[in-house]
Amino acid sequence: MQLHNLKDSSQQVSFVEAVKTGLGRNQGVFFPESLTPLTDVDALLDMDFVTRSSKILSHLIGDELPADTVAHMVKNAFNFPVKLVEVAENTYCLELFHGPTLAFKDFGARFMAECLAQFNQGDKVTILTATSGDTGAAVAHAFYNKPNIDVVILYPKGKISLAQQKLFTTLGGNIHCYAVEGSFDDCQELVKNAFLDEEVKSTLGLNSANSINISRLVAQVCYYFEAIAQLPKAKRATAHISVPSGNFGNVCAAMIGAVIGLPVGKLSATTNQNDTVPRFMLDKNWTPNATLESLSNAMDVSKPNNWPRVQSMLDNNWFSYDNFYSTSVNEQDTQTVMKNIQQTGYVAEPHTAIAYQGLVENRAPGAAGIFLATAHPAKFKDSVEGILNIELAMPKPLADALAKPCLANDINADYDALRTEILKKLS
Ligand SMILES: *Cc1c(COP(=O)(O)O)cnc(C)c1O
């Protein structure tokens, strides 16, 4: 796979380089020069999820990795199911929350961990990441016990839910967690400082594992094929998929899927009140507002860093603007929609409800609709129970994590303190 930097096309990299580097020069993201359609999509759709996903990823990555290596990586990464549930006539929910941390981020994080373990020739690698919730848990579980790789996770002390926190702070081993006396922005600032510190960067072999990494995106392409494979054949070509969007990585993966031959009619990227892209679609002006806190907090992003990738596919007519929708759902409507879905007998958390509403607003009459459930309702227990007036059972991974002690250390929001600590511990 040959990629170029969307802000500076003279920077060309291989897949391996793009995975190791993450972000390109001038904060530009890497994107494939071209995407070749798959041959015989019908035969692919007949295969099981892991076999098909290995073929799709081999096709995308190309000859940089042998097919049997990719197959092995996929088998390790995708060791939990994807479920398509019909919640109302012709309306399907794609459940992506059956992984170890109960959110779709497990797919990308686990495949990225396989990639880094594969590309690493015995060098020391340290994943340093700040989390406001779901990413930390997905990354920690994905890299847990991977040889030669340490993970350092910073989170704002007391500002994330106990369930979110316990999903990564209870692992131990190569997962090192710090509760920072400060905000999420303070945590991000500490990470930024570390990446500017050449000594720390080279001594520890820093990598951020954040959501702009191309390995996470290509992994996510696979479950869109699984969704369509589980749909009756006659409904496939015109199906409409709605993706709850924050950083726009997930919908980018759907679009890459469509470009390489996924039978799908239309795509919706549905946001919460942080509606930079929906407003851009109306007047083509890019005017991000200050980020607002929402019930769907994993989508509280006003400058989505995967948007340049989506826009490049639309501007190059790889996917038609006519088939792409982006609308927003406000806080009041998010709650109303959660209650509407409850009427069908299904329980959706806020992110999932937003995807459902994107479908209701934009789908053509008669077309099958698929909305993505990106997190298990129990991950957002308080808001779900409060809004729907129900009690949720705790799924096993969450109950297990809650029963274990937190192994995080407290640290001040002070770069010198962090620097001393991680150099002492990891070099
Ligand atoms: C991260 C996340 C999203 C947003 O996905 P993007 O790829 O950033 O658009 C939606 N829902 C949940 C539960 C998430 O954790």
The ligand as a Tripos MOL2 file, in Angstrom:
@<TRIPOS>MOLECULE
LIG
   15    15     1     0     0
SMALL
NO_CHARGES

@<TRIPOS>ATOM
      1 C1        -14.9360    6.8650   19.2280 C.3       1 LIG1
      2 C2        -16.4000    6.6340   19.2650 C.ar      1 LIG1
      3 C3        -17.2780    7.1530   18.2500 C.ar      1 LIG1
      4 C4        -16.8000    8.0490   17.1400 C.3       1 LIG1
      5 O1        -16.0630    7.3660   16.1380 O.3       1 LIG1
      6 P1        -15.1590    8.1900   15.1200 P.3       1 LIG1
      7 O2        -14.4210    7.1650   14.3430 O.co2     1 LIG1
      8 O3        -14.2530    9.0410   15.9480 O.co2     1 LIG1
      9 O4        -16.0710    9.0200   14.2540 O.co2     1 LIG1
     10 C5        -18.6300    6.8120   18.3180 C.ar      1 LIG1
     11 N1        -19.1130    6.0560   19.3240 N.ar      1 LIG1
     12 C6        -18.3260    5.5700   20.3100 C.ar      1 LIG1
     13 C7        -18.9380    4.7660   21.4100 C.3       1 LIG1
     14 C8        -16.9420    5.8290   20.3200 C.ar      1 LIG1
     15 O5        -16.1630    5.3510   21.3180 O.3       1 LIG1
@<TRIPOS>BOND
     1     1     2 1
     2     2     3 ar
     3     2    14 ar
     4     3     4 1
     5     3    10 ar
     6     4     5 1
     7     5     6 1
     8     6     7 2
     9     6     8 1
    10     6     9 1
    11    10    11 ar
    12    11    12 ar
    13    12    13 1
    14    12    14 ar
    15    14    15 1
@<TRIPOS>SUBSTRUCTURE
     1 LIG1         1 GROUP 0 **** ****
